């Protein structure tokens, strides 16, 4: 099952890396094809809405949703985004966020 928003997020990252010549055309296509093969579980927004809103002062809604879902699942949030990592440390110190 694929989430519509997730597919656009992935496509945007792949496009940016391709445009910056960090990926070849073949690598970009492989990345998009590989993503399409993943089985992704969707989580209802209603389960995350309260926590997303609680984080509104520190994080945008998309990033807050990732933090909230990681908390709900008691799972670490892995990110390569240093600004998101820092914001999470300040906004939700009890959450486990790892910079990769």
C-alpha positions in Angstrom: 0.0 0.0 0.0 1.4 3.4 -0.9 0.6 6.7 0.7 0.1 9.5 -1.9 1.9 12.1 0.1 4.9 9.9 0.8 5.3 9.2 -2.9 5.5 12.9 -3.7 7.9 13.4 -0.9 10.2 10.7 -2.2 9.8 11.9 -5.8 10.8 15.4 -4.8 13.9 14.3 -2.9 15.0 12.1 -5.9 14.3 15.0 -8.3 16.4 17.4 -6.2 19.3 15.0 -6.0 19.1 14.3 -9.7 19.0 18.1 -10.5 22.1 18.6 -8.3 23.8 15.8 -10.3 24.0 13.6 -7.2 22.1 10.8 -8.9 22.2 9.6 -12.5 19.0 9.2 -14.5 19.3 5.4 -13.9 19.8 5.8 -10.2 16.9 8.2 -9.9 14.6 5.7 -11.7 15.9 2.8 -9.6 15.1 4.8 -6.4 11.6 5.6 -7.5 11.0 2.0 -8.7 12.3 0.7 -5.4 10.1 3.0 -3.4 7.1 1.8 -5.4 7.8 -1.8 -4.3 7.8 -1.0 -0.6 4.8 -2.1 1.6 3.9 1.0 3.6 1.4 1.0 6.4 -0.9 4.0 6.6 -1.8 5.6 9.9 -4.9 7.7 10.3 -4.3 11.4 10.8 -6.7 11.3 13.8 -4.2 9.3 15.8 -1.6 11.9 15.4 -3.5 15.2 15.2 -3.3 16.1 18.9 0.5 15.6 19.1 1.1 17.3 15.8 -0.8 20.3 17.1 1.1 20.2 20.4 4.4 20.5 18.4 3.2 23.4 16.3 5.5 26.0 17.9 8.6 24.0 17.1 7.9 21.9 14.0 5.9 22.2 10.8 3.0 19.8 10.5 4.8 17.3 8.3 7.8 17.0 10.6 5.6 16.9 13.7 3.6 14.0 12.1 6.9 12.0 11.8 7.8 12.8 15.4 4.3 11.9 16.6 4.2 8.6 14.7 7.6 7.6 15.9 6.3 8.3 19.5 3.1 6.3 18.9 5.1 3.3 17.6 7.8 3.7 20.3 10.3 3.7 17.4 13.3 5.9 16.7 12.9 8.6 14.1 15.9 8.5 11.7 16.7 11.6 9.8 19.5 13.1 7.7 18.1 16.6 8.3 20.2 18.3 11.0 17.7 21.1 11.4 14.9 18.6 12.0 17.1 16.7 14.5 17.9 19.9 16.5 14.2 20.9 16.5 13.1 17.5 17.7 15.7 17.6 20.5 14.2 20.9 21.7 10.5 20.1 21.0 10.2 16.6 22.2 13.3 15.5 24.2 11.6 12.3 25.3 11.5 11.1 21.6 14.3 9.1 20.2 15.6 10.9 17.1 18.8 9.8 15.4 20.8 11.8 12.9 22.1 9.5 10.2 
